Amino acid sequence: MIAISDFSISDGPMSGAMVEPAARGLFADDIAIALCDPRAPMGNLLMPERSGMTRMVAKRQLEFTAGRIAAHRAMAALGQPAQPVMPGPDRAPIWPAGLVGSLSHCDSLCLCAMAHARDVRTLGVDVEEDEPLDPEMIDLICTSPERNWLGAQPGAEQGRLAKLIFSAKETAYKAQYPLSREVLDFQAIAILPDLAGGIFATTFTRAVGPFASGSRMQGRFARSHGLILTGLTLRHPGGG
């Protein structure tokens, strides 16, 4: 298993040791994960990564720094030297040659997943606070079948399960974007969670880049210590 966590705030509501097993369970063992606390990240950025920091507000600087530190640690776990991860014109991370990855953060956690490009075609990861989704956002984010599925769940859980659907769509979007370079609305992807199995099915409701309408991907999710974590791995054809 390849995982690195570093939380410098030991008296906070959550520690890396508490959430790391849930994050690790999202991915196979050949995929590295690294966790940081964006409230107080440790370490230094590489020089090219520092170039745009002065234009960021303080909170964004912390998030950006934590994400790059997590990426460097994931590289180390894969046996690679630390290399810059620069934002592209679309603000998506540009991963070093030979690597694929995904980044996500919320107020208390930054998570990076990374793999060798020879093994994995693309990755997606997302972390959200495990709180109900704003009811006004449900119609925007959820398709009609998803709303029907939510309506069949216990009333007290529906808002948080809507947030789970949101997180799964964020993960699926991040996984497909490097292959399609297409910005999607939430209705382009349909999610069906398996609550007992901790997995979710992703279905494209229309053709997107190399994905035909009806194409499916499968991801995993976990709810741990006040967080929702979702992850998705798409391997090369014939690679499982």
N, C-alpha and C positions, 0 to 999 in steps of 0.2 A: 504494500500500500504506500502511496506517495502522498504525503500531506504535511504541510507546515503551517503552524499557527503562531501568532505572536500578538498577545494582547497586553498592553502596558497599563491598562486601568484594571487593577486586580479587584477593586471593591465595587465595580459596577454591577448591574443586574445580570450580566451575562459574561461568561469567559469563553476563550477559545476552546478550552478543553470540553466545555459543556456542549457546544454546537458542532464541533468538528466531526464527531461520528455521524451526525445527520448529513453534513455536507459531503463527507467521504462516501456515504451510501448512495449518492446520486450518480456515481461514475464507476467505471471499471478500474481495475488496479493499474492499468498502464496510463491512466490520466492523472496528472498532478493537480492537486488543489493547494491553495495557500490562502490563509485568512489573516486579515489585519483589522485593527480598530481605527476607523477614520477619525475618531475624536482625538487621537494622539498617536499618529503613526511614527514609527521609529525608522532610522536609516536615512540615507541620502539618495536623491535622484541622480541619474546620470546627466552629464552636462547638456546634451541635446534636449532632454526632457524638461530642463529648467527654463528653456527659452521663452515659453509662453506664459509662465507662471505669474508674471507681474500684471497681466491683464485679467487675472481671475480674482474674484472676491475671496475672502478668507476661507469660507466654508468649502468652496470649490477647490481651493488649493489643498486643503486637507484631504478631500475625496480623491483628487487627482494623484496626490503623493501616495496615499494608501494603496490605490490601484496599481501604481507602478511598482511599489515595493512588493506587493503581493505577486505581481507578474515576475519580478526578478527572482523571488524565492521559488516560484513554480519552475522557472528555468533551471535553477540550481537543482531542484528535485529531479529534473529530467537529465541532469548531467551536462547542462549547457551554461556557458558564461552569461552573466547579466548583459543584456542588450537593450537599447532604448526601445520603448513602445510609444510611438508618436501618434497623435490624432491625425486622421486624414482630413480632407476638405469637408467630408460629411460628419466629422467628429468621431467616427468609428476607429478603434485602435488598429494600427498597422502592425501586424505581428512579424517578428523577424523571420527570415527565410527558413523554411523547414519546420516551422511551428504553427499551430493553430491554437486559438484561445478564445476566452470570453471573460468579461468582467462585469461585476455588479456590486452595488453598494446600497445600503440604507444608512440611517443615522448611527447605528451601532456596529455595523459589520461591513467589511469589504471582502469579496470572495473572487478569486481568480481560478479558472480551470484551464489547463493547458495540456497539449499532447503533441507528439511528433506528427507532422503532416503525412508521413509515410503510412501511419497507422489509422489516422482519423481524418475524415474529410472536413468536418466542421463541428463546432461545439456551441452550446448555448447555456447560460446560467443566469439565474435571477434570484435576488433575495428581497423580501418585503417584510415590513412589520405585520404580524398576524393580527390585524385589526379589520373590522368590516369595511368593505369598499363603500365609498360614498354612494348612496342609493341613486343619486342623479346621474352617476356614471354607468349604471348597469345596462341601460338600453344602448348606450354608445359602445360598450365593450362586448357585451354578450349577444350571441345570435339567438334566434327564437328557440332552437332546440336546447341551447344552454340555459336560457331562462326557464324553460319547462323542467329541465333537470334540477335547477335550483329550487323551483317551486315544490318539488317532491321531497326536498330535504327538510330536516327539522328547522322550524322557524328561527330559533336562536342561532343556528349555524349558517344561515343563508348568506349573510353579509360577508362572513369570513371565507366561505367557499367561493363567493364571487371574487374575492381578492386572490384566491388560489387560481381561478381561471385567468385572471389578469396576469398573474405571475407566469403561468404556463405559456400564455400568449407572448409575453415579453421574451421568454426563453426561446420559443419557437422562432420568433422574429429574428433574434440575434443569430440563431443557427442558420437560417435561410439567407440572411442578408449577404454574407460573403459570396454566395453562389449566384444570387439573382441581382444584387445591387438595386433592388426595388423596395421603395418605401411602401409599406402596407398599412391599410386601415385594419381595425380589429375584426371586422367582419370577414376578412380574407382567410382567417384561420379559425377553425372550430375545435374546441377542446372537449374531451369526455374523460373526466377523472374516474379512476378506480380507487375509491377511498380505502378499501380493504387491502389492496395490493400496493398502494403507494406509487402507482403509475398513472400516466395520462396519455391518451391518444390524441394526436394532432392531425387534422385533416384540412387540406387546402380546399377552400370552397370555389376557387377559380384558378386558372393557370397562372403560375408565378415563376418566371425564369425557367429553370430546368424542371420545375415541378408541375406536372399536369394537374388539372382539377381532379380532386379525389385522392391525390397522393397523400400518404400517411407517414408520420414519424412518431416514435414513441419516446416519452421522457419519464423521469422519475421526480417525485416530490417528497418533501418531509416537512413536518411542522414541529419545531423544537424551540423551547425556551423563548416564546414570544415572536418567533420568526417563521415565515414561509420560505422554503428554499426549493427551487426547481432546477432541473438540469436535463440536458438532452445531448446525445451523441449521435452523429451521423457518420458512419464509416464508409469506406470506399465500396463500390459494388463487389459483392462476393466476400466482403470482409466481416459480415455479421452485423 
